[in-house]
Amino acid sequence: MGTDHPVAGDDLVVAARDVTKRFGDTLALDGVSLDVHRSELLVLLGLSGSGKSTLLRCLNGLHPVTSGTVDVGGIRVDQASSAQLRRLRRRVGFVFQHFNLVGRLSCLENVLIGGLGQLRLPRYGTLTYPKRMRTEALAHLDRVGLADFAERRADTLSGGQQQRAAIARTLMQKPALLLADEPVASLDPENAGVVMDLLFRVCIEEKLTVVCTLHQVDLALGWAHRIVGLRGGRKVLDRPAVGMTRDDAMAIYQRVDPTVSRAHPS
């Protein structure tokens, strides 16, 4: 963790420039720019309502930007057609706070859902997954430590197990970019660490880009390559996690802009 993190790759996966997002009279994002590179785990920190989740959804086009540009993997998200956005989302995985698993289906069946974009769906009859996909899904479950739970109903799993199953489902998409919105918010500290370790490992081993929103400063410092702080819809901090202190990160939550020296006269 921390100083043991390898350097992220040089390939730019996300390039957002001067992104503004309004919901009616509410300004959710105010001129945010962001670069994220291949094999980088970037954590967005900030209070609830600071714009973290909105920014994630602007990156995959779930929220169209009011102004500014968003480029993901060479696709201009802010100018993309509906068909282009559908293709983009096959390459952008999304991990939700509340898992979004189908409770009555088995763990394996939930992971296979992540591969639906690889299939030509039948107009009639029952969907059958080819053997190669079932083998791949089982491999992903093994990777997240759930091989023995493949046939268990998803709604019988613990919260930490459900989130790991959700990550396996996302990996089944073969994404280039993984967006994780508060993925450990409902987990105890031990399971939160397990999930963050898993996200870090797939980031490095699969050269996968991960953008993750968190509230837990210690987890951000422990697992992120880079930390970006948002407050009131504006970016107030952007720096490598290596060398950052807890006080540096906690400054994001203060009213004083952390980019301004505290010694500066008020």
SEVO-727252 format. One record per residue: residue in three letters; z, x, y of N, C-alpha, C in turn. Coordinates in steps of 0.1 Angstrom, whole numbers, plus 2048, in hexadecimal, padded with zeros to 3 digits. Layout:
BEGIN
AlaZXYZXYZXY ...
***
This chain:
BEGIN
Met8008087F480080080080080980C Gly7FF80281880080A8257F7816826 Thr7FD8228277F582E8297ED83281C Asp7EF82B8117E782E8057D9827805 His7D781F80F7CA81780F7BE821811 Pro7B481F8097A882780B7A1822817 Val79882A81D79082682978681C825 Ala78481282D77A80782A76C80D82C Gly76380682675580A82674F809834 Asp74380F83673D80F843734803846 Asp7307FB83B7277F083C72D7E5843 Leu7277E084E72C7D58567287C884F Val7327C084B7307B38457317A784F Val73B7A885873D79E86273C7A4870 Ala73579D8787347A188673479588F Ala74079289574278789E74378C8AC Arg73C7858B573C78A8C373F77E8CC Asp74A7808D474E7778DF74E7688DA Val7547668CF7557598C975F7508D0 Thr75A7458D576273A8DB76072E8D3 Lys76B7278D076B71A8C97747108D0 Arg76E7058D47766FA8DA7766EE8D1 Phe7816E78D07836DA8CA7866D08D5 Gly77C6CA8DB77E6C28E67836CA8F2 Asp78E6C78F87946CF90379C6DB8FE Thr79E6DC8F17A76E78EC79E6F38E9 Leu7A26FE8EF79C70B8ED7A37128E1 Ala79C7138D67A27198CA7A07288C9 Leu79472C8CD79073A8CD78A73D8DB Asp78E7498E078A74C8EE78475A8EE Gly77775B8EB7707688ED7747728E2 Val77676E8D677A7788CB76E77F8C6 Ser76F78C8C57667958BE76C79C8B2 Leu76579D8A876A7A389B7607A9893 Asp7627B588E75A7BC8847627BE877 Val75C7BB86C7637BE85F7597C5856 His75E7CF84F7557D88477567D5838 Arg74C7D983174D7D88237597DF81D Ser75F7D981376B7DE80C7777E0816 Glu7787D78207837D882978B7CB827 Leu7987CC8277A17C18277A77C0835 Leu7A37B683C7A77B484A7B17A784A Val7BC7A98507C679E8527C6799860 Leu7C578C8627C778586F7D678186F Leu7DD7858797EB78187C7EB779888 Gly7F57708897F77688957FF75C892 Leu80475689C80C74989B80373E896 Ser80973389180172788E7FA72389B Gly7EE71F89A7E671B8A67E07268AE Ser7E17338A97DC73E8B07CD73F8AF Gly7C77388A57B87398A37B4740896 Lys7BE74488E7BA74C8827B2743878 Ser7B67378757AE72F86B7A172B871 Thr7A172887E79572488578A730884 Leu78F73C886786747885780749877 Leu78874786D78374885F77873E85D Arg77A732862770727860764729868 Cys76573087375973387B75173E874 Leu75774686C75075186574774B85A Asn74A74085474173B84973B72E84E Gly73C72A85B73471F86073B71285E Leu74771185974E7048587516FF865 His75470886F75670487D74A70A885 Pro74170388A73670989273D70E89F Val73971A8A373E7208B07397188BC Thr7427188C673D7128D373471C8DB Ser7387298DA72F7338E07327408D9 Gly72A74A8DB72B7578D47227578C7 Thr7237638C071A7658B47237698A9 Val71F76589D72576889071B76D886 Asp71B77988271277E87871A78286B Val71677C86071D77F853712784849 Gly71379084570979583C6FB794841 Gly6F879684E6EB7958536E6787856 Ile6EE77D8546EB76F8576F276B864 Arg6EB76686E6F176187A6F6753877 Val70375387570A74687170973C87C Asp7097408897097378946FB731896 Gln6F17368906E47318916DE72B884 Ala6E672C8796E172986C6DF71A86A Ser6D47178626D270985E6DB705853 Ser6DB6F88506E46F38456E16FA838 Ala6D46FC8356D17038296D5711829 Gln6D47188346D97268356E8727833 Leu6EF71D8396FD71D83870271B829 Arg6FB7128226FE7108146FC71D80C Arg6F172480F6EF7318086F973B80B Leu6FD73B81870774581D715742816 Arg71873681472673280F727736800 Arg71B7377F971C73C7EB72074B7EB Arg71E7527F67227607F672F7627FE Val73575780374175880A74C750803 Gly7557567FD76074F7F676B74B7FF Phe7727407FC77D73C8057897387FC Val79473F7FF7A173C7F87AA735801 Phe7AE7297FC7B67208057C5722802 Gln7CD71E80C7DC71E80B7E17167FF His7DA70A7FD7DF7017F37D77007E7 Phe7D070B7E47C970E7D77BC7067D5 Asn7BC6F97D87B16F07D67AB6F17C8 Leu7B36F27BE7AF6F17B07AE6E27AC Val7A66E07A17A66D279B7B16D2791 Gly7BB6CB7937C76CB78B7C56C777C Arg7BC6BD77A7BA6B876C7B16C1764 Leu7AB6CA76A7A26D47637AA6E075F Ser7A56E77557AB6F37507A96FE75A Cys7B17097597B07147617A271A760 Leu79C71B75478F720752784717759 Glu78670A75777C70175D77C70276D Asn788704773788706781781713785 Val78371E77E77C72A78176D72977F Leu76872177575A71F77375471877F Ile75B70F78675670879175171279C Gly75771D79C7537277A674572C7A3 Gly74072A79773272F794728724795 Leu72B71879A72170D79A7157117A2 Gly7167197AC70B71D7B47017257AD Gln70472A7A16FB7327996F372978F Leu6F671C78F6F07137856E770978C Arg6DD7047846D56F97886DC6ED782 Leu6E26E478A6EA6D97856E16CE77F Pro6E56C97736DD6BE76D6DE6B1775 Arg6D36A97766D369C77C6DB692774 Tyr6DA6947676E168B75E6E9693753 Gly6F368C74D6F969274270569B746 Thr70A6A373D7166AB73F7126B9743 Leu7196BF74D7176CD75071C6D6746 Thr7146DF7417186E97377176F773D Tyr7226FF73C72170C74171C716736 Pro71371F73A70E72872F71973272B Lys71873771F72274071A72574C723 Arg71B75172971D75D73272675A73D Met72574D74372E74A74E73C748749 Arg73E74273D74B74073775274E735 Thr74A75873074F76572E75376C73B Glu74B76A74574E76F75375A769758 Ala75C75C75776775575C77475A755 Leu77375C74877F76174178376F745 Ala77877774977B78474E78278475B His77E77B76478577977179377576F Leu79676C7657A37677637AC77375D Asp7A677B7557AD7877507B079075B Arg7A77917657A979B7707B5796778 Val7B778977A7C27847827CF78177A Gly7CE78576D7DA7847657DC77675F Leu7D276F75D7D37617587CB75E74C Ala7C77687457BF7667397C675D72F Asp7D375E72E7DA7567247DC747729 Phe7D87447357D973773B7CC73073C Ala7C17357367B47307387B3721735 Glu7B971C72B7B870E7267C370572C Arg7CC70B7347D770373A7D16FB746 Arg7D66EE7477D26E77537D76EE75F Ala7CF6ED76A7D36F47767DF6EF77C Asp7E26E277B7EE6DC7817FB6E077A Thr7FA6E776F8066EC76880A6FA76B Leu80170077380470E77780D70F783 Ser81471A78481D71D79081471F79C Gly81A71F7A88127217B480B72F7B4 Gly8127397B080C7467B08007477A6 Gln80274079A7F77407917EB738796 Gln7EE72D79D7E37257A27DB72D7AD Gln7E27357B57DB73C7BF7D37477B8 Arg7D874D7AE7D07587A77C47517A0 Ala7C574579B7BA73E7957B073B7A0 Ala7B47377AC7AB7357B77A37417BB Ile7AA74D7BA7A37597BD79975C7B2 Ala79C75A7A679275C79B78675379D Arg7897467A177E73D7A37757427AE Thr77B7487B977374D7C476B75A7BF Leu7717627B776976E7B275D76A7A9 Met75E75E7A375375979B7477567A4 Gln7497547B173D7527BA73675F7BC Lys73C76B7B97367787BC7347797CB Pro73F7777D373E7777E173D7857E7 Ala7377877F27377937FA743793804 Leu74778780775278681175C77B80C Leu76877E80C77377580877C772813 Leu77D76581778576182279275A81B Ala79D75E81F7AA7598197B3753824 Asp7B57468257BD74082F7CB73D82B Glu7D474682F7E274582C7E474481D Pro7DE74D8157DE74C8067EC74D800 Val7F675280780375480180E74C808 Ala80A74381181473C81981E733811 Ser81972E8068227257FE82872D7F2 Leu82773A7F282C7427E68387497EA Asp84074C7DF84C7547E18487627E3 Pro85176B7E884E7797EB8477817E0 Glu84D77F7D38477867C88397827C5 Asn8367757C58287707C281F7747CE Ala8257737DA81C7777E68187857E4 Gly82078E7E081C79C7DE81279E7D3 Val8137967C88097967BD7FC7927C3 Val7FB7877CA7EE7827D07E878C7D9 Met7F07927E27EB79C7EC7E67A87E4 Asp7ED7AD7DA7E87B87D27DB7B57CC Leu7D97A97C77CD7A57C07C27A57CA Leu7C479F7D67B979F7E17B67AE7E4 Phe7C07B67E57BD7C47E97B57CB7DE Arg7B87C97D27B17CF7C77A27CB7C6 Val7A07BE7C77927B97C678A7BE7D2 Cys7917BF7DD78A7C57E97857D37E7 Ile78D7DB7E178A7E97DE7807EA7D2 Glu7847E47C777C7E67BB76F7DF7BB Glu76E7D47C27617CD7C27597CF7CF Lys75F7D87D87597DB7E57577CD7ED Leu7617C57EB7617B87F17687B87FF Thr7637B18087697B08167727A4815 Val77F7A681A78979B81A78E799828 Val78E78D82D79478A83A79F77F836 Cys7AB78283A7B777B8357C0777841 Thr7C476B8427CD76784C7DB767846 Leu7E576C84E7F376D8497FD76A854 His80976685081476685A81E772857 Gln81D77784B82778184682378F84B Val82A7948558267A185B8277AC850 Asp8327AC8488347B783E8287B7834 Leu8237AC8308187AB82680C7B182D Ala80A7AE83A7FE7B38417FF7C2842 Leu80A7C784580C7D684680A7DD839 Gly80E7D682E80E7DC8218007DC81B Trp7F87D281E7EB7D18167DF7D281F Ala7DF7D082C7D37D08347CE7DE837 His7C17DF8377BA7EA83D7BC7EA84D Arg7BA7DE8527BA7DB8607C07CE863 Ile7C77CE86F7CE7C28737C87BE881 Val7C57B18827C07AB88F7CA7A0892 Gly7CF7A189E7D97978A37D278D8AD Leu7D57808AA7D07758B37DC76E8BA Arg7DA76B8C67E47638CD7DD75A8D8 Gly7DF74D8D77D97448E07CA7448DF Gly7C47478D37B67488D27AF7558D6 Arg7B775E8DB7B276B8DF7B67768D6 Lys7AE7808D47B178C8CD7BA7958D5 Val7C67988D17CF7A08D87D37AE8D2 Leu7CE7AF8C57D07BC8BE7C67BE8B4 Asp7C17CA8B27B77CE8A87B87DC8A5 Arg7BF7E08997C17EE8967C37F0887 Pro7C27FC8827C47FE8747D37FC871 Ala7D67F78657E47F58617EB80285F Val7E480C85A7EB8198587F081E866 Gly7FD82186680382687380981B87B Met80680E87880C80388081B80187B Thr8237FE8848317FB8818337EC881 Arg83E7E787C8417D987C8427D488B Asp8487DC8938497D88A183B7D68A8 Asp8317DF8A48247DE8A981E7D08A5 Ala8207CD89881A7C08948217B4899 Met82F7B589B8367AA8A08337A78AF Ala82E7B18B682A7AF8C481F7A48C5 Ile8187A28BA80E7978BB81478A8BE Tyr8207888B982777B8BA82F77A8C7 Gln82F7848D08367848DC82D77F8E8 Arg83377B8F282B7768FE824781905 Val82A78D90482479990B81879E903 Asp80D7A09098017A59028047B38FC Pro8037B48EF8067C18E97FC7CC8ED Thr7F17C98F37E87D48F87EC7D9905 Val7F77D390B7FC7D89188097DF916 Ser80A7EB91C8177F391A8237EB91F Arg82E7EB91883A7E491C8407EB928 Ala83C7F792B8427FE93783B7FA943 His82F7F39428287EF94D8307E5955 Pro8317E69638397DD96B8337CF96A Ser83C7C59698377B79688347B1976 
***
